[in-house]
Amino acid sequence: MKSKMAKEEEDLFFVGINDPVSLRREILLSTKNSIFFLKKNEEIKELRIKKIEKIMQFKNDMKELNALMNKLKEKLPKAKIRLKSDSNARAREGKMERREIKTKLVRSEPKKISELEKLEFELTDIEKKLERLR
């Protein structure tokens, strides 16, 4: 009986492999592919971090530019345009100018957003080109 049990244990632990070299090659290739994908994943993470840093830098630069523009506007002399018509016409002109300024401000905001989107698209294009180069 002891010899039968020993035979069963040997059968459980040993498995015959027909072509061990090709099996080892396939395992190594799959390991190589896994490492390649992990490496690419890490590169993508780094690019995303760089993208976020660039966006934050861009936002800070825009804040700084806006602050400088406001300082410049304060230091520039204010020019008043005099009209020869009556005071009612002046009041109407002032109201119209305010409306035009408001519409310009409202219209300029989408431009800023579209510029940011353009920069983001350019960043993604650059990332794609970098991926192609690697």
Steps between C-alpha positions, in 0.01 A plus 500: 500500500782737569633466148159595352486819710853596401408454134190718534702778666755491220224525240357807672826696506649424162349613173655424167569796266534413134702803388654676801709741291202647312300520824784691669523729193125574513516577872795734449324677210185553705712632788681732259166632368370554852810699593470703179137593580589587859780725373263674257247544779762670718601728212135600452469576871810722482361680194171560680685647797702724269180606324338596829812692602500688167131586537559629853798702377285641220228600746755671725648681201154616393429632852830684498431645154155615609646668809762675286235609250292647782804690630570627149140615457520688831818680397382596153338842478125501479369680195155651490320548175293814487192518287357824370142385553289545811539319833229243414700390202807467722307284742378281214855471366625400844232234527581370153871489581428307818287255304774458241757441772274243666442320171872506427569352844237234450634422153862493616439233765423221249818594313705437813333165545554409138867602525539272800333220310727563203803473727367178648449360149853604410629328812318180409640519146849542640444205731386288207807601299724417796338159526563439130864596536557251780 
